[in-house]
Amino acid sequence: MARQFTAIYKKSGKWYLGWIEEIPGVNTQGKTLKEVKESLKEALLLILETNRILNKKEIAKGKVIREPLSISV
């Protein structure tokens, strides 16, 4: 399933900064814009996988309701 997020990039001195607007904590920096874009994708995948693992542990503790949620912005 493809998901879309908003990547923000900013040049700061000799470095490029990048972060995902919708998910706090997904950020990176690099010497080139290409490097930041690649690192940001990796950081996002790692955060999403970590969240899945943490949620599985929480779900295992008891009964939960799990369902898809769609929104229009």
N, C-alpha and C positions, 0 to 999 in steps of 0.2 A: 504494500500500500504506500503510495507516494504522499508525502505531507509537504506543505510549504511553510517556510519560516522567513522572517525578514532579517537579512544580514546587513549590518551597518559597518562601514569601514571609514577610518579617519587616519590621516597622516599626522603624526606628532613628532616633529624633529626629523630624525633619520629613520624612525620606525613607523610601521603601519599597525593600527589597532583594529580589531574586529570583534563584534559581539552579535548575539542573536537577540533581537528586540523582545520577543515573546517569552524567553526563558532566562531568568536571572542566573548568572554564574557561568553561562556559556560565552567565554571570551578568550581571546588570544592576541598575540602580537608577533610581528616578524619584520624582516628587513625589506621584503618585497610584498606587493599586494598578492601575487600568486601564492607565496608562502602562507600568508594569513588566510586566504580563501581555503587552501587545503587543510590547514590546521583547524580552522573553524568547523569544517565538516566533520573532522575526526572528533573534536571536542563535543559537538552536538550528539554524534552517535554514542560516545562514551556516557554522556549524561543521560540520554534516553535509556540505554541499557542498564545503567546503575539504578535508575528509577524503577525499571521493571523488576529488577532483583529485589530491591527494597520493598516494593509492593507485594511481591509474592510472599515474602516473609510475613508481612502484616496480614495478608489474606489468610495465611495458614493459622493465625491465632484465633480465628472465629468466623462466624457467618457474616458475609458482606453481600451487597448488591453491586453487581458489575454490569454496566451497559454502555453502549456507544453514546456519545454526546456530540451533536453537531450544532454549530452556530453559524450565523451569517453576520458578517461585519459590514 
